[in-house]
């Protein structure tokens, strides 16, 4: 009799028309199900044979084939005939497949493998296709022998990488040995090894040159080559050919061992124009010194960089150690910065920090910071040591804090800037804090939740050296909301602060706020906000200085389901006896394609119209996004700024991106950048023009391994280009 059979291991269950056979097989303690048209269990050899539309499911693994044999003693399953396996983000097709259901090790001959982007976690944007004589894998690595690999999904791919062996480390890299690159059926290059990093921070694609022209470098071609020194060491060699500057050579190397890891970078060139040698070096090293202690070392060095000063250098070095145990942690860092060019400047900073937990409630924090700043001029170096000690006890109803802050002037007052330095020392200060929630939800007047703080301490203010005992109390009344009607609420809040000093001076400060909010008509809202603060008395410390203010602000707004919004804002400053600007803000979004905003202000005191700001955005089905921002100055009678940002896909194979900023005061463009992208199926070609750098570039990149463009959208000084024109306040 022929029947569809489903079995579950270790309890091997057949369909109701077939008998049940017990078994002890398991896959790492998890059940394995097998569905087939026919199943036979040999009790002597403890093997299960399944034929006809076989489906085996074990955790994240799914296998389909014409025939399967499962050895229940070794937990090894072998399937054959029209094999299709889905395991760990991979799809494997072939004639045979062997899997250890406990260790998850697998092997396949004459297979075709599809690796989805999810298999790699990051760094891969499209599926990779591989075929070869044999494949084997575990969770952390897949190996292919006599393999071909490509990201092109065509039957006759545009390009293919042919290698003797390929090792794929899903979260790290792809390494191939004895490699040749074929475009169509033509071999372009052969290399003994080739590595593709799957880490997104590596920006350049190996062996694919970037060509272009700019004013500083002239015509240039820049390329790189990834290599693998051993299992954990991955590196990149850089070669830059520049018409005006010469030949630049560099290497970036990653390394990793059980107790340490890091990377090193070195790049240099002999500048043809200046004759100076440019050098850039970087080291990032991390090391585990023991179960409790680890350290980090970083070094950055630059000399004679053409984009800065021709005869200059800059070095930043930092060493840090951290020790962590169950009850606390300590850290020590030392940083030194040295720069030359217009004189020599040296800055040294050392920070020690220790945190200790004596119990869940009681803890201690000690921080000590040493700083030395030497400008290399005739002025003496500034040297300081600042220390803070905090002992905290967090109780059920009350927190207690003892704080000591001390500054030591190690240069003995020889640094003239000490006479203008503002600092504050606590020697010591005792603080108590609590709130209404911790005190049983007790509220002031039955309405206001309160946060309260009281302290007493010995204070010294620098540079005046004024030392007094200071007693302080502060109570913040959290907002209380009183509904006046179904459309109107009144919100009230405030605070009170009292400070007493040992020289018989005192100050108190109160502030008050009330806000009336009303939805007085459909889609309309009115808001009235009153604020007042008054200090009384005298404070000898700048720390406690409080300003006087009293103001009334009003806003009326209209909101039509987010499609149309209008607001008018103004107010009056009673302290200065003057009106605030009348501000108008309007937004219109009739549909998901168009957006318009306009904002301006009117100076009620002087009768002048403020700048008029507009923004127009057109977005159409992900193929067009145009953002146009303008600022018009009525005082000058001209446009002060026009900034635009454009994304346009005129054809499915082409896209255009542009950034532009025009300055009406200088009557010229501050920046212009254009980037044109051509889709070449599995490749992309980029043409970029940058007005600031007077540069043109042509990049070619595989779509499967996207490289972030570190130039487009970035100004000449390294800042992100912003196409907004500000806003009215």
C-alpha positions as CSV (number, residue, x, y, z in Angstrom):
1,X,0.0,0.0,0.0
2,X,1.3,3.6,-0.9
3,X,0.4,6.4,1.5
4,X,1.7,9.8,2.5
5,X,3.7,9.4,5.7
6,X,4.7,12.0,8.4
7,X,7.2,10.9,11.0
8,X,8.5,12.8,14.1
9,X,11.8,11.9,15.6
10,X,12.4,10.8,18.4
11,X,8.8,9.6,18.6
12,X,8.6,8.2,15.1
13,X,4.9,8.6,14.1
14,X,3.3,7.4,10.8
15,X,-0.1,8.2,9.5
16,X,-3.1,6.5,11.0
17,X,-3.2,3.8,8.2
18,X,0.4,2.8,9.0
19,X,1.9,1.4,12.1
20,X,3.8,3.4,14.7
21,X,7.5,2.6,15.3
22,X,9.4,4.0,18.4
23,X,12.8,5.6,18.0
24,X,15.4,7.6,20.0
25,X,16.7,10.0,17.4
26,X,16.9,13.7,18.1
27,X,18.4,16.8,16.6
28,X,20.2,18.4,19.5
29,X,17.2,17.7,21.7
30,X,14.8,19.2,19.1
31,X,12.2,17.2,17.1
32,X,12.8,16.5,13.4
33,X,9.8,15.9,11.2
34,X,10.0,13.9,7.9
35,X,7.1,13.7,5.4
36,X,7.3,11.3,2.4
37,X,5.2,9.0,0.3
38,X,6.9,5.9,1.8
39,X,9.0,5.4,4.9
40,X,10.9,2.3,6.1
41,X,12.5,1.9,9.5
42,X,15.2,-0.8,9.8
43,X,15.2,-1.6,13.5
44,X,18.5,-3.5,13.3
45,X,20.5,-0.7,11.8
46,X,18.3,2.1,13.3
47,X,18.1,3.7,9.9
48,X,15.0,5.4,8.4
49,X,14.6,5.5,4.6
50,X,12.1,7.8,3.0
51,X,11.1,8.0,-0.7
52,X,8.8,10.2,-2.8
53,X,8.4,14.0,-2.2
54,X,10.6,13.9,0.9
55,X,10.4,16.9,3.3
56,X,12.7,17.0,6.3
57,X,12.3,19.9,8.8
58,X,14.6,20.5,11.7
59,X,14.6,23.9,13.5
60,X,15.6,26.4,10.8
61,X,16.6,23.7,8.2
62,X,14.2,22.6,5.5
63,X,15.2,19.8,3.0
64,X,13.3,18.5,0.0
65,X,14.4,15.6,-2.2
66,X,13.3,12.4,-4.0
67,X,15.0,10.1,-1.4
68,X,16.4,10.5,2.1
69,X,18.2,8.2,4.5
70,X,18.5,9.1,8.2
71,X,21.0,7.3,10.5
72,X,19.4,7.7,13.9
73,X,22.6,6.6,15.7
74,X,24.9,9.3,14.1
75,X,22.1,11.9,13.5
76,X,23.3,12.1,9.9
77,X,20.7,12.7,7.1
78,X,21.6,12.1,3.4
79,X,19.2,13.2,0.7
80,X,19.5,12.8,-3.1
81,X,17.6,13.5,-6.3
82,X,16.3,17.0,-7.0
83,X,17.7,18.4,-3.8
84,X,16.6,21.8,-2.4
85,X,17.8,22.9,1.0
86,X,17.1,26.1,2.9
87,X,19.5,26.6,5.8
88,X,20.7,29.8,7.6
89,X,19.8,32.1,4.8
90,X,21.1,29.9,2.1
91,X,19.3,28.0,-0.7
92,X,21.2,25.0,-1.9
93,X,20.2,22.9,-5.0
94,X,22.0,19.8,-6.3
95,X,21.9,16.0,-6.5
96,X,23.0,15.1,-3.0
97,X,23.2,16.7,0.4
98,X,24.5,15.4,3.8
99,X,23.6,17.1,7.1
100,X,24.6,16.3,10.7
101,X,21.3,17.3,12.4
102,X,23.1,17.8,15.8
103,X,26.2,19.8,14.8
104,X,24.5,21.4,11.7
105,X,27.6,20.6,9.6
106,X,26.6,20.0,6.0
107,X,28.2,18.9,2.7
108,X,27.0,18.9,-0.9
109,X,28.5,17.9,-4.3
110,X,27.8,19.6,-7.6
111,X,25.5,22.2,-6.0
112,X,24.2,25.6,-6.7
113,X,23.9,27.9,-3.8
114,X,22.0,31.2,-3.4
115,X,23.1,33.4,-0.5
116,X,20.5,35.9,0.5
117,X,21.5,39.3,2.0
118,X,20.1,38.2,5.4
119,X,22.8,35.5,5.5
120,X,25.5,38.2,5.8
121,X,23.8,40.4,8.4
122,X,25.3,43.6,6.7
123,X,27.4,44.8,3.8
124,X,25.5,42.8,1.1
125,X,22.5,44.3,-0.7
126,X,21.6,41.6,-3.3
127,X,21.7,37.7,-3.4
128,X,25.0,36.0,-4.4
129,X,25.0,33.0,-6.6
130,X,27.6,30.3,-6.4
131,X,28.1,26.9,-8.1
132,X,30.9,24.4,-7.8
133,X,32.2,20.9,-7.3
134,X,31.5,20.8,-3.6
135,X,30.2,22.9,-0.8
136,X,30.5,22.5,3.0
137,X,29.4,24.6,5.9
138,X,28.8,25.3,9.5
139,X,27.2,28.3,11.2
140,X,30.3,30.6,11.0
141,X,31.7,29.6,7.6
142,X,30.7,28.2,4.1
143,X,33.4,26.8,1.9
144,X,33.2,26.1,-1.9
145,X,35.8,24.2,-4.0
146,X,36.2,24.7,-7.7
147,X,33.6,27.4,-7.5
148,X,32.1,30.2,-9.5
149,X,30.5,33.2,-7.8
150,X,28.6,36.2,-9.1
151,X,25.8,38.6,-8.0
152,X,24.4,38.7,-11.6
153,X,21.2,36.6,-11.8
154,X,21.3,36.0,-15.5
155,X,21.8,32.5,-16.9
156,X,24.9,33.9,-18.7
157,X,26.1,36.4,-16.1
158,X,27.8,39.7,-17.0
159,X,30.7,38.8,-14.7
160,X,31.9,35.8,-12.7
161,X,34.6,35.1,-10.2
162,X,36.2,31.7,-10.8
163,X,38.2,30.4,-7.8
164,X,39.9,27.2,-6.6
165,X,38.3,27.8,-3.1
166,X,36.0,30.3,-1.7
167,X,35.5,30.9,2.1
168,X,32.5,32.9,3.2
169,X,32.4,34.3,6.7
170,X,28.8,35.8,6.9
171,X,29.5,38.7,9.2
172,X,33.1,39.5,8.1
173,X,34.4,38.7,4.6
174,X,34.5,36.6,1.5
175,X,37.9,35.1,0.6
176,X,38.8,33.4,-2.7
177,X,42.0,31.6,-3.7
178,X,43.6,31.3,-7.2
179,X,41.1,33.7,-8.7
180,X,40.3,34.9,-12.2
181,X,37.7,37.6,-13.1
182,X,35.7,37.0,-16.2
183,X,33.5,39.6,-18.0
184,X,31.4,37.5,-20.3
185,X,33.8,34.8,-21.4
186,X,36.9,37.0,-21.3
187,X,39.3,36.8,-18.4
188,X,40.4,40.3,-17.4
189,X,42.8,39.6,-14.5
190,X,44.2,36.7,-12.4
191,X,45.2,37.1,-8.7
192,X,46.4,34.5,-6.2
193,X,43.8,35.7,-3.7
194,X,40.9,38.1,-3.5
195,X,38.9,39.4,-0.5
196,X,35.6,41.2,-0.3
197,X,34.9,42.8,3.1
198,X,31.3,42.6,4.2
199,X,31.8,45.4,6.7
200,X,30.0,48.5,5.5
201,X,32.6,50.9,6.8
202,X,35.1,49.8,4.1
203,X,34.2,52.3,1.4
204,X,36.3,51.4,-1.7
205,X,35.6,48.3,-3.7
206,X,38.7,46.3,-4.4
207,X,40.3,46.4,-7.9
208,X,37.7,48.8,-9.2
209,X,39.4,52.1,-9.9
210,X,38.0,55.6,-9.3
211,X,39.0,58.1,-12.0
212,X,38.5,61.8,-12.3
213,X,40.0,65.3,-12.1
214,X,40.2,68.1,-9.6
215,X,42.3,71.2,-9.1
216,X,44.6,69.8,-6.3
217,X,45.3,66.4,-7.8
218,X,44.8,66.9,-11.5
219,X,43.7,63.8,-13.4
220,X,43.7,60.8,-11.0
221,X,43.0,57.1,-10.9
222,X,42.7,55.5,-7.5
223,X,42.3,51.7,-6.8
224,X,42.7,49.2,-4.0
225,X,43.3,45.5,-3.5
226,X,41.9,43.5,-0.5
227,X,44.0,40.6,0.8
228,X,43.9,38.1,3.6
229,X,47.0,37.3,5.6
230,X,45.5,34.6,7.7
231,X,42.1,33.5,9.1
232,X,41.6,36.7,11.1
233,X,43.8,39.2,9.3
234,X,42.2,41.2,6.5
235,X,43.9,44.1,4.7
236,X,43.7,46.5,1.8
237,X,46.5,48.0,-0.3
238,X,45.9,51.4,-1.8
239,X,47.4,52.9,-5.0
240,X,46.6,56.5,-6.1
241,X,48.0,57.9,-9.3
242,X,47.6,61.7,-9.4
243,X,48.8,63.9,-12.2
244,X,49.8,66.9,-10.0
245,X,50.7,65.3,-6.7
246,X,52.3,62.0,-7.7
247,X,51.9,58.4,-6.6
248,X,50.3,57.6,-3.2
249,X,50.7,54.2,-1.6
250,X,48.9,52.9,1.5
251,X,48.0,49.8,3.4
252,X,45.2,49.2,5.9
253,X,45.4,46.0,8.0
254,X,43.0,44.4,10.4
255,X,44.1,41.7,12.9
256,X,42.5,39.6,15.5
257,X,43.5,37.0,18.1
258,X,41.9,35.6,21.2
259,X,43.1,38.4,23.5
260,X,43.6,41.4,21.1
261,X,42.3,42.9,17.9
262,X,42.6,46.1,16.0
263,X,43.6,47.8,12.7
264,X,46.5,49.8,11.4
265,X,46.6,52.3,8.5
266,X,49.6,53.9,6.7
267,X,49.5,56.1,3.6
268,X,52.2,58.3,2.1
269,X,53.2,60.1,-1.0
270,X,56.0,62.5,-2.2
271,X,54.2,65.6,-3.4
272,X,55.5,66.6,-6.9
273,X,54.6,70.2,-6.4
274,X,56.0,70.9,-3.0
275,X,58.6,68.2,-2.7
276,X,57.2,67.4,0.8
277,X,56.4,63.9,2.0
278,X,52.8,63.5,3.1
279,X,52.1,60.8,5.7
280,X,49.0,59.6,7.3
281,X,49.0,56.9,10.0
282,X,46.4,55.4,12.3
283,X,46.4,52.6,14.9
284,X,43.4,51.3,16.8
285,X,44.3,48.4,19.2
286,X,42.2,46.7,21.8
287,X,43.4,44.0,24.2
288,X,42.0,41.9,27.0
289,X,44.6,41.8,29.7
290,X,42.7,39.6,32.2
291,X,39.1,38.6,33.0
292,X,38.7,42.0,34.7
293,X,41.0,44.3,32.8
294,X,41.1,45.5,29.2
295,X,42.8,48.3,27.4
296,X,42.7,50.4,24.2
297,X,45.4,52.3,22.3
298,X,44.7,54.7,19.5
299,X,47.1,56.8,17.4
300,X,46.4,59.2,14.6
301,X,49.2,61.1,12.8
302,X,49.1,63.4,9.8
303,X,52.0,65.3,8.2
304,X,52.0,67.8,5.3
305,X,48.4,67.1,4.3
306,X,47.7,69.0,1.1
307,X,44.2,69.9,2.2
308,X,45.5,71.7,5.3
309,X,48.9,73.5,5.8
310,X,51.8,72.5,3.6
311,X,54.2,72.3,6.5
312,X,52.3,71.0,9.4
313,X,51.7,67.9,11.5
314,X,49.1,66.7,13.9
315,X,49.3,63.7,16.3
316,X,46.6,62.4,18.6
317,X,47.4,59.5,20.9
318,X,45.2,57.9,23.6
319,X,45.7,55.0,26.0
320,X,42.9,53.8,28.2
321,X,42.5,51.0,30.7
322,X,39.3,49.7,32.2
323,X,38.8,47.3,35.1
324,X,35.4,45.9,36.0
325,X,34.4,43.7,38.9
326,X,31.0,42.8,40.3
327,X,30.9,45.6,42.8
328,X,32.3,48.4,40.6
329,X,34.6,49.6,37.8
330,X,37.6,51.8,37.3
331,X,39.0,53.5,34.2
332,X,42.1,55.5,33.3
333,X,42.7,57.3,30.1
334,X,45.6,59.5,28.9
335,X,45.4,61.6,25.8
336,X,48.0,63.7,24.1
337,X,47.5,66.0,21.2
338,X,50.4,67.7,19.4
339,X,50.2,70.0,16.4
340,X,52.7,72.0,14.5
341,X,52.4,74.6,11.7
342,X,51.8,78.0,13.2
343,X,53.9,77.1,16.3
344,X,53.8,74.0,18.4
345,X,50.7,73.3,20.5
346,X,50.5,70.4,23.0
347,X,47.5,69.3,25.0
348,X,47.6,66.5,27.5
349,X,44.5,65.2,29.3
350,X,44.4,62.4,31.9
351,X,41.1,61.1,33.5
352,X,40.7,58.6,36.3
353,X,37.2,57.4,37.2
354,X,36.1,54.9,39.8
355,X,32.6,53.7,40.6
356,X,31.9,51.5,43.6
357,X,28.7,49.9,44.8
358,X,28.6,49.0,48.5
359,X,25.0,48.0,48.3
360,X,21.9,48.5,46.1
361,X,21.4,51.9,47.7
362,X,24.9,53.1,48.6
363,X,27.5,54.0,45.9
364,X,30.6,56.1,45.4
365,X,32.0,57.8,42.3
366,X,35.4,59.4,42.1
367,X,36.6,61.4,39.1
368,X,39.9,63.1,38.7
369,X,40.9,65.0,35.6
370,X,44.4,66.4,34.8
371,X,44.8,68.9,31.9
372,X,47.8,70.6,30.5
373,X,47.6,73.0,27.6
374,X,50.9,74.5,26.1
375,X,50.5,76.8,23.2
376,X,54.3,76.9,22.6
377,X,54.3,80.7,22.9
378,X,55.9,82.9,25.6
379,X,52.7,82.4,27.7
380,X,53.1,79.8,30.5
381,X,51.3,76.5,30.1
382,X,47.9,76.0,31.7
383,X,47.9,73.0,34.1
384,X,45.0,72.0,36.2
385,X,43.7,69.1,38.3
386,X,40.0,68.9,38.9
387,X,38.5,66.2,41.2
388,X,35.0,65.2,42.1
389,X,33.9,62.8,44.8
390,X,30.3,61.7,45.2
391,X,28.8,59.4,47.8
392,X,25.1,58.6,47.1
393,X,22.5,56.8,49.2
394,X,19.2,56.2,47.4
395,X,16.5,55.5,49.9
396,X,12.8,54.7,49.6
397,X,11.6,58.2,50.3
398,X,14.8,60.2,50.3
399,X,18.1,60.4,48.3
400,X,21.2,61.7,50.1
401,X,24.3,62.9,48.3
402,X,27.6,64.1,49.6
403,X,29.7,65.9,46.9
404,X,33.2,67.3,46.9
405,X,34.5,69.3,43.9
406,X,38.1,70.7,44.1
407,X,40.3,72.5,41.6
408,X,44.1,72.6,41.9
409,X,46.0,75.2,39.9
410,X,49.2,73.3,39.1
411,X,50.9,76.1,37.2
412,X,51.0,78.2,40.3
413,X,49.0,81.1,38.8
414,X,51.6,81.7,36.1
415,X,49.0,81.1,33.3
416,X,47.4,84.5,32.8
417,X,44.1,83.0,31.7
418,X,43.5,81.8,35.3
419,X,42.5,85.3,36.2
420,X,39.4,85.0,33.9
421,X,38.5,81.4,34.6
422,X,35.2,80.8,36.2
423,X,35.0,77.6,38.4
424,X,33.1,76.5,41.5
425,X,34.4,74.3,44.3
426,X,32.2,72.4,46.8
427,X,34.1,71.5,50.0
428,X,31.8,69.6,50.7
429,X,28.1,69.8,49.9
430,X,25.3,67.6,51.4
431,X,22.2,67.3,49.3
432,X,18.8,65.7,50.0
433,X,16.2,65.0,47.3
434,X,12.7,63.6,47.2
435,X,9.4,63.9,45.4
436,X,5.6,63.5,45.8
437,X,5.6,60.0,44.4
438,X,8.1,58.7,46.9
439,X,6.3,60.5,49.7
440,X,3.1,58.6,49.1
441,X,1.7,60.7,46.3
442,X,1.3,63.7,48.5
443,X,0.6,66.9,46.5
444,X,0.8,70.5,47.5
445,X,-2.7,72.0,48.0
446,X,-3.9,68.6,46.8
447,X,-3.0,69.5,43.2
448,X,0.7,69.9,42.5
449,X,3.2,67.0,42.4
450,X,6.4,68.4,43.9
451,X,10.1,67.7,43.3
452,X,12.2,69.1,46.2
453,X,15.9,69.5,47.0
454,X,17.7,70.9,50.0
455,X,21.5,71.3,50.5
456,X,24.1,72.8,52.6
457,X,27.8,73.2,51.8
458,X,31.0,75.1,51.8
459,X,31.5,76.8,48.4
460,X,34.4,78.7,46.8
461,X,34.1,80.6,43.6
462,X,37.1,81.2,41.3
463,X,38.9,83.4,40.4
464,X,37.5,85.6,43.2
465,X,38.4,83.0,45.9
466,X,35.1,83.9,47.6
467,X,34.4,81.2,50.2
468,X,31.0,81.0,52.0
469,X,28.6,78.5,53.5
470,X,25.6,78.1,51.3
471,X,22.2,76.7,52.4
472,X,19.8,76.0,49.5
473,X,16.2,74.8,49.1
474,X,14.3,74.3,45.9
475,X,10.7,73.1,45.2
476,X,9.5,72.5,41.6
477,X,5.7,72.3,41.3
478,X,4.9,69.9,38.4
479,X,2.1,71.0,36.0
480,X,-1.4,70.7,37.2
481,X,-4.2,70.7,34.6
482,X,-7.7,72.0,35.3
483,X,-10.4,71.3,32.7
484,X,-12.5,74.5,32.3
485,X,-14.7,73.0,29.6
486,X,-14.8,70.1,27.2
487,X,-12.6,72.2,24.8
488,X,-10.5,74.2,27.2
489,X,-7.8,73.3,29.7
490,X,-5.8,75.5,32.1
491,X,-2.3,74.3,33.1
492,X,-0.4,75.8,36.0
493,X,3.2,75.2,37.2
494,X,5.9,77.0,39.2
495,X,8.9,76.8,41.5
496,X,10.4,78.4,44.6
497,X,14.1,78.6,45.5
498,X,15.6,80.0,48.7
499,X,19.4,80.5,49.2
500,X,21.1,81.7,52.4
501,X,24.8,82.6,52.7
502,X,27.1,82.8,55.7
503,X,27.9,86.5,55.0
504,X,24.3,87.4,56.0
505,X,23.0,87.7,52.5
506,X,20.1,85.8,51.0
507,X,18.0,85.4,47.9
508,X,14.8,83.8,46.9
509,X,13.5,83.2,43.4
510,X,10.0,82.3,42.4
511,X,8.6,81.6,38.9
512,X,5.1,81.0,37.8
513,X,3.5,79.7,34.6
514,X,0.0,79.3,33.4
515,X,-1.2,78.0,30.0
516,X,-4.7,78.2,28.6
517,X,-5.3,75.8,25.7
518,X,-8.6,75.8,23.8
519,X,-10.0,73.9,20.8
520,X,-12.6,76.6,20.3
521,X,-13.8,75.5,16.9
522,X,-13.4,72.6,14.5
523,X,-9.7,72.5,13.3
524,X,-8.9,75.7,15.3
525,X,-6.8,76.0,18.5
526,X,-6.0,78.9,20.7
527,X,-3.1,79.0,23.2
528,X,-2.2,81.6,25.7
529,X,1.0,81.2,27.8
530,X,2.0,83.5,30.7
531,X,5.4,83.2,32.4
532,X,7.0,85.2,35.3
533,X,10.1,85.0,37.4
534,X,11.2,87.3,40.1
535,X,14.5,87.1,42.2
536,X,14.6,89.0,45.4
537,X,17.6,89.7,47.7
538,X,21.2,89.4,46.8
539,X,23.5,86.5,45.8
540,X,27.3,86.8,45.9
541,X,27.8,83.8,43.6
542,X,27.3,83.8,39.8
543,X,26.1,80.2,40.1
544,X,22.9,81.4,41.7
545,X,22.2,84.4,39.5
546,X,18.7,84.5,38.1
547,X,17.2,86.9,35.6
548,X,13.9,88.7,35.8
549,X,11.3,88.0,33.1
550,X,7.6,88.3,32.5
551,X,5.9,87.6,29.2
552,X,2.6,86.7,27.6
553,X,2.6,84.7,24.4
554,X,-0.4,83.9,22.2
555,X,-0.8,81.4,19.4
556,X,-3.8,80.7,17.2
557,X,-3.6,77.7,14.9
558,X,-5.6,75.9,12.2
559,X,-5.0,72.3,11.3
560,X,-7.0,70.5,8.6
561,X,-6.0,66.9,9.1
562,X,-2.4,67.7,8.5
563,X,-3.1,68.7,4.9
564,X,-3.3,72.5,5.7
565,X,-1.9,74.2,8.7
566,X,-1.7,77.9,9.7
567,X,-0.5,79.5,12.8
568,X,0.0,83.1,14.0
569,X,2.2,83.8,17.0
570,X,3.1,86.9,19.0
571,X,3.5,88.1,22.5
572,X,4.5,90.9,24.9
573,X,7.7,91.1,27.0
574,X,6.6,93.0,30.1
575,X,10.2,93.2,31.5
576,X,11.4,95.0,28.4
577,X,8.1,96.7,27.5
578,X,8.2,95.5,24.0
579,X,6.1,93.4,21.6
580,X,7.5,90.2,20.2
581,X,7.5,89.7,16.4
582,X,4.2,88.6,14.8
583,X,5.1,85.3,13.2
584,X,3.2,83.6,10.4
585,X,3.6,80.0,9.4
586,X,1.6,78.2,6.7
587,X,1.9,74.7,5.3
588,X,-0.1,73.2,2.5
589,X,0.0,69.5,1.5
590,X,-3.0,68.9,-0.9
591,X,-1.8,65.4,-1.6
592,X,1.2,63.1,-1.1
593,X,3.0,64.7,-4.1
594,X,3.1,68.4,-3.3
595,X,4.1,70.3,-0.2
596,X,4.4,74.1,0.3
597,X,5.4,76.1,3.4
598,X,5.8,79.8,4.0
599,X,6.9,81.6,7.1
600,X,7.7,85.2,7.9
601,X,7.6,87.7,10.7
602,X,6.6,91.3,11.3
603,X,8.5,93.5,13.7
604,X,5.7,95.2,15.6
605,X,8.1,97.6,17.4
606,X,9.8,99.0,14.2
607,X,7.2,98.2,11.6
608,X,9.5,96.0,9.5
609,X,8.8,92.8,7.6
610,X,11.2,90.0,8.5
611,X,12.7,87.6,5.9
612,X,10.2,85.5,3.9
613,X,11.1,81.8,3.9
614,X,9.5,79.3,1.5
615,X,9.8,75.7,0.8
616,X,8.4,73.7,-2.1
617,X,8.7,69.9,-2.2
618,X,7.5,67.7,-5.1
619,X,7.7,63.9,-4.6
620,X,6.3,61.6,-7.2
621,X,6.2,57.8,-6.8
622,X,9.8,57.5,-5.6
623,X,11.0,58.7,-9.0
624,X,11.2,62.4,-8.3
625,X,11.9,64.4,-5.1
626,X,12.6,68.1,-5.6
627,X,13.2,70.3,-2.5
628,X,13.4,74.1,-3.2
629,X,14.1,76.5,-0.3
630,X,14.3,80.2,-0.5
631,X,14.9,83.2,1.8
632,X,13.9,86.6,0.6
633,X,15.1,89.8,2.5
634,X,12.6,92.6,2.2
635,X,15.1,95.0,3.8
636,X,17.6,94.4,0.9
637,X,14.9,93.7,-1.7
638,X,16.5,90.5,-2.9
639,X,16.8,86.8,-2.5
640,X,19.3,86.0,0.3
641,X,19.4,82.2,-0.2
642,X,18.2,79.7,-2.7
643,X,19.0,76.1,-1.9
644,X,17.8,73.0,-3.8
645,X,18.0,69.3,-3.5
646,X,17.0,67.0,-6.3
647,X,16.5,63.3,-6.8
648,X,15.2,62.3,-10.3
649,X,14.8,59.0,-12.0
650,X,14.0,59.9,-15.6
651,X,14.4,56.3,-16.7
652,X,14.6,53.0,-14.8
653,X,18.3,52.8,-15.6
654,X,19.2,56.4,-14.8
655,X,19.0,58.6,-11.7
656,X,20.2,62.1,-11.0
657,X,21.0,63.7,-7.7
658,X,21.9,67.3,-7.2
659,X,22.6,69.8,-4.4
660,X,22.9,73.5,-4.9
661,X,23.3,76.6,-2.7
662,X,23.2,80.1,-4.0
663,X,24.2,83.1,-1.8
664,X,22.4,86.3,-2.6
665,X,24.9,88.4,-0.5
666,X,27.9,87.3,-2.5
667,X,25.9,86.8,-5.7
668,X,27.5,83.3,-6.3
669,X,26.9,79.7,-5.6
670,X,28.4,78.4,-2.3
671,X,28.2,74.8,-3.5
672,X,27.0,72.7,-6.5
673,X,27.1,68.9,-6.7
674,X,25.7,66.6,-9.3
675,X,25.7,62.8,-9.2
676,X,24.5,60.7,-12.2
677,X,24.0,57.0,-11.7
678,X,23.6,54.5,-14.5
679,X,22.2,51.0,-13.6
680,X,24.3,48.3,-15.4
681,X,22.2,45.4,-14.1
682,X,24.6,44.0,-11.5
683,X,26.9,47.0,-11.6
684,X,26.4,50.7,-11.1
685,X,28.3,53.6,-12.7
686,X,28.5,57.0,-10.9
687,X,29.6,60.3,-12.5
688,X,30.0,63.1,-9.9
689,X,30.8,66.8,-10.4
690,X,31.7,69.0,-7.4
691,X,32.0,72.8,-7.9
692,X,33.8,73.5,-4.7
693,X,36.6,71.0,-5.3
694,X,36.4,71.6,-9.1
695,X,36.3,67.8,-9.3
696,X,34.9,65.2,-11.7
697,X,34.8,61.5,-10.7
698,X,33.8,58.3,-12.3
699,X,33.1,55.3,-10.0
700,X,32.1,51.8,-10.9
701,X,30.7,49.5,-8.2
702,X,28.9,46.2,-7.7
703,X,25.4,46.7,-6.6
704,X,25.7,43.7,-4.3
705,X,28.4,45.4,-2.3
706,X,27.3,49.0,-1.9
707,X,30.0,51.5,-1.1
708,X,28.9,54.8,0.7
709,X,30.0,57.9,-1.2
710,X,32.0,59.9,1.3
711,X,32.2,63.0,-1.0
712,X,28.6,63.6,-2.3
713,X,26.7,65.8,0.1
714,X,29.9,66.8,1.9
715,X,31.5,70.2,1.7
716,X,35.1,71.0,1.1
717,X,35.8,71.3,4.8
718,X,34.1,68.0,5.6
719,X,30.8,69.4,6.8
720,X,27.4,68.0,5.7
721,X,25.8,70.3,3.1
722,X,22.5,71.6,4.5
723,X,19.9,72.8,1.9
724,X,17.5,74.4,4.5
725,X,17.4,78.2,4.9
726,X,16.6,78.3,8.6
727,X,13.4,79.3,10.3
728,X,11.7,82.2,12.0
729,X,11.6,82.3,15.8
